[in-house]
């Protein structure tokens, strides 16, 4: 189950809650003030590192090698 972050605008607290994907947009009730919280988007930890994925044919133009020049 994914971990989602929710923000309470009433008491300005941020909560994390594990929910199913079907329940991700259902409002969460704040444990402190009992108001509804809205889901906030977190940054992804996905990164493309190194030159391999780019040089293996995913670039839009072909790079010339030293022998072709």
TORSEGU-728244 format. One record per atom (N, C-alpha, C): residue number from 1; residue in one letter; atom name; z, y, x. Coordinates in Angstrom, 1 decimal. Layout:
semi, tivo, lonu, z, y, x
NUM, a, CA, Z, Y, X
...
//
This chain:
semi, tivo, lonu, z, y, x
1, x, N, 0.0, -1.2, 0.8
1, x, CA, 0.0, 0.0, 0.0
1, x, C, 0.0, 1.2, 0.9
2, x, N, -0.8, 2.2, 0.6
2, x, CA, -0.9, 3.4, 1.4
2, x, C, 0.3, 4.4, 1.1
3, x, N, 0.5, 5.2, 2.1
3, x, CA, 1.6, 6.1, 2.1
3, x, C, 1.0, 7.5, 1.7
4, x, N, 1.5, 8.1, 0.7
4, x, CA, 1.1, 9.4, 0.2
4, x, C, 2.2, 10.5, 0.4
5, x, N, 1.8, 11.7, 0.6
5, x, CA, 2.7, 12.8, 0.7
5, x, C, 2.6, 13.7, -0.5
6, x, N, 3.8, 14.1, -1.0
6, x, CA, 3.9, 14.9, -2.2
6, x, C, 4.7, 16.2, -1.9
7, x, N, 4.4, 17.3, -2.5
7, x, CA, 5.1, 18.6, -2.3
7, x, C, 5.6, 19.1, -3.6
8, x, N, 6.9, 19.4, -3.6
8, x, CA, 7.5, 20.0, -4.8
8, x, C, 7.5, 21.5, -4.6
9, x, N, 6.9, 22.2, -5.6
9, x, CA, 6.7, 23.7, -5.5
9, x, C, 8.0, 24.3, -5.9
10, x, N, 8.9, 23.7, -6.7
10, x, CA, 10.1, 24.3, -7.1
10, x, C, 11.2, 24.4, -6.0
11, x, N, 11.4, 23.3, -5.3
11, x, CA, 12.4, 23.3, -4.2
11, x, C, 11.8, 23.3, -2.8
12, x, N, 10.4, 23.3, -2.7
12, x, CA, 9.7, 23.3, -1.5
12, x, C, 10.0, 22.2, -0.5
13, x, N, 10.2, 21.0, -1.1
13, x, CA, 10.4, 19.8, -0.3
13, x, C, 9.1, 18.9, -0.3
14, x, N, 9.0, 18.2, 0.8
14, x, CA, 7.9, 17.3, 1.0
14, x, C, 8.4, 15.8, 1.0
15, x, N, 7.8, 15.0, 0.2
15, x, CA, 8.2, 13.6, 0.1
15, x, C, 7.1, 12.7, 0.4
16, x, N, 7.4, 11.5, 1.0
16, x, CA, 6.4, 10.5, 1.2
16, x, C, 6.7, 9.3, 0.3
17, x, N, 5.7, 8.7, -0.3
17, x, CA, 5.9, 7.6, -1.2
17, x, C, 4.8, 6.6, -1.1
18, x, N, 5.2, 5.3, -1.0
18, x, CA, 4.1, 4.3, -1.0
18, x, C, 3.8, 3.9, -2.4
19, x, N, 2.5, 4.0, -2.7
19, x, CA, 2.0, 3.8, -4.1
19, x, C, 0.7, 3.0, -4.0
20, x, N, 0.3, 2.4, -5.0
20, x, CA, -1.0, 1.7, -5.1
20, x, C, -2.1, 2.8, -5.2
21, x, N, -3.3, 2.5, -4.9
21, x, CA, -4.4, 3.5, -5.0
21, x, C, -4.6, 3.9, -6.4
22, x, N, -4.4, 3.1, -7.4
22, x, CA, -4.5, 3.4, -8.8
22, x, C, -3.5, 4.5, -9.2
23, x, N, -2.3, 4.5, -8.6
23, x, CA, -1.2, 5.4, -8.9
23, x, C, -1.2, 6.7, -8.1
24, x, N, -2.1, 6.9, -7.1
24, x, CA, -2.0, 8.0, -6.2
24, x, C, -2.0, 9.4, -6.9
25, x, N, -2.7, 9.5, -8.0
25, x, CA, -2.8, 10.8, -8.6
25, x, C, -1.8, 11.0, -9.7
26, x, N, -1.0, 10.0, -10.0
26, x, CA, 0.1, 10.1, -11.0
26, x, C, 1.2, 11.0, -10.4
27, x, N, 1.6, 12.0, -11.1
27, x, CA, 2.6, 13.0, -10.6
27, x, C, 3.9, 12.3, -10.3
28, x, N, 4.5, 12.7, -9.2
28, x, CA, 5.8, 12.1, -8.7
28, x, C, 6.9, 13.1, -9.2
29, x, N, 8.0, 12.6, -9.6
29, x, CA, 9.2, 13.5, -10.0
29, x, C, 10.0, 13.7, -8.8
30, x, N, 10.4, 14.9, -8.5
30, x, CA, 11.2, 15.3, -7.4
30, x, C, 12.6, 14.8, -7.6
31, x, N, 13.2, 14.1, -6.6
31, x, CA, 14.5, 13.5, -6.7
31, x, C, 15.6, 14.6, -6.8
32, x, N, 15.4, 15.8, -6.2
32, x, CA, 16.4, 16.8, -6.2
32, x, C, 16.4, 17.7, -7.5
33, x, N, 15.2, 18.2, -7.8
33, x, CA, 15.2, 19.2, -8.9
33, x, C, 14.6, 18.6, -10.2
34, x, N, 14.1, 17.4, -10.2
34, x, CA, 13.5, 16.7, -11.3
34, x, C, 12.2, 17.4, -11.9
35, x, N, 11.5, 18.1, -11.1
35, x, CA, 10.2, 18.7, -11.4
35, x, C, 9.1, 17.9, -10.9
36, x, N, 7.9, 18.1, -11.4
36, x, CA, 6.8, 17.2, -10.9
36, x, C, 6.3, 17.8, -9.6
37, x, N, 5.9, 16.8, -8.7
37, x, CA, 5.3, 17.2, -7.4
37, x, C, 3.8, 16.9, -7.4
38, x, N, 3.1, 17.6, -6.6
38, x, CA, 1.7, 17.4, -6.4
38, x, C, 1.4, 16.7, -5.1
39, x, N, 0.3, 15.9, -5.1
39, x, CA, 0.0, 15.2, -3.9
39, x, C, -0.7, 16.1, -2.9
40, x, N, -0.4, 16.0, -1.6
40, x, CA, -1.0, 16.9, -0.6
40, x, C, -1.8, 15.9, 0.3
41, x, N, -2.9, 16.4, 0.9
41, x, CA, -3.7, 15.7, 1.8
41, x, C, -3.2, 15.7, 3.2
42, x, N, -3.0, 14.6, 3.8
42, x, CA, -2.6, 14.5, 5.2
42, x, C, -3.8, 14.3, 6.1
43, x, N, -3.6, 14.6, 7.4
43, x, CA, -4.7, 14.4, 8.4
43, x, C, -4.8, 13.0, 8.7
44, x, N, -6.1, 12.6, 8.9
44, x, CA, -6.3, 11.2, 9.3
44, x, C, -6.1, 11.0, 10.8
45, x, N, -5.8, 9.8, 11.2
45, x, CA, -5.6, 9.5, 12.6
45, x, C, -6.8, 8.9, 13.2
46, x, N, -7.9, 8.9, 12.5
46, x, CA, -9.2, 8.3, 12.9
46, x, C, -9.8, 9.2, 14.0
47, x, N, -10.2, 8.6, 15.1
47, x, CA, -10.9, 9.3, 16.2
47, x, C, -12.0, 8.5, 16.8
48, x, N, -13.0, 9.2, 17.2
48, x, CA, -14.1, 8.5, 18.0
48, x, C, -14.0, 9.0, 19.4
49, x, N, -13.6, 8.1, 20.3
49, x, CA, -13.4, 8.5, 21.7
49, x, C, -14.5, 7.9, 22.6
50, x, N, -14.8, 8.6, 23.7
50, x, CA, -15.7, 8.0, 24.6
50, x, C, -17.1, 8.4, 24.3
51, x, N, -18.0, 8.1, 25.2
51, x, CA, -19.5, 8.4, 25.0
51, x, C, -20.3, 7.2, 24.4
52, x, N, -19.7, 6.1, 24.3
52, x, CA, -20.4, 4.9, 24.0
52, x, C, -21.0, 4.9, 22.6
53, x, N, -20.3, 5.3, 21.6
53, x, CA, -20.8, 5.3, 20.2
53, x, C, -21.9, 6.3, 20.0
54, x, N, -21.9, 7.4, 20.8
54, x, CA, -22.9, 8.4, 20.7
54, x, C, -24.2, 8.0, 21.5
55, x, N, -24.0, 7.4, 22.6
55, x, CA, -25.1, 7.0, 23.5
55, x, C, -25.8, 5.8, 23.0
56, x, N, -25.2, 5.0, 22.1
56, x, CA, -25.8, 3.7, 21.7
56, x, C, -26.8, 3.8, 20.6
57, x, N, -27.4, 5.0, 20.3
57, x, CA, -28.4, 5.1, 19.3
57, x, C, -28.0, 5.9, 18.1
58, x, N, -26.8, 6.5, 18.0
58, x, CA, -26.4, 7.2, 16.9
58, x, C, -26.7, 8.7, 17.0
59, x, N, -27.3, 9.1, 18.1
59, x, CA, -27.6, 10.5, 18.2
59, x, C, -29.0, 10.8, 17.6
60, x, N, -29.2, 12.1, 17.3
60, x, CA, -30.5, 12.4, 16.6
60, x, C, -31.7, 12.4, 17.5
61, x, N, -31.5, 12.8, 18.8
61, x, CA, -32.6, 12.8, 19.7
61, x, C, -32.3, 11.9, 20.9
62, x, N, -33.3, 11.3, 21.5
62, x, CA, -33.2, 10.4, 22.6
62, x, C, -32.9, 11.2, 23.9
63, x, N, -32.0, 10.8, 24.7
63, x, CA, -31.8, 11.4, 26.0
63, x, C, -32.6, 10.8, 27.0
64, x, N, -33.2, 11.7, 27.9
64, x, CA, -34.0, 11.2, 29.0
64, x, C, -33.2, 10.8, 30.2
65, x, N, -33.6, 9.7, 30.8
65, x, CA, -32.9, 9.3, 32.0
65, x, C, -33.5, 10.0, 33.2
66, x, N, -32.9, 9.8, 34.3
66, x, CA, -33.4, 10.5, 35.5
66, x, C, -34.7, 10.0, 36.0
67, x, N, -35.0, 8.7, 35.7
67, x, CA, -36.3, 8.1, 36.1
67, x, C, -37.4, 8.6, 35.3
68, x, N, -37.2, 9.0, 34.0
68, x, CA, -38.3, 9.5, 33.1
68, x, C, -38.6, 10.9, 33.5
69, x, N, -37.7, 11.7, 34.1
69, x, CA, -38.0, 13.1, 34.4
69, x, C, -38.8, 13.2, 35.6
//
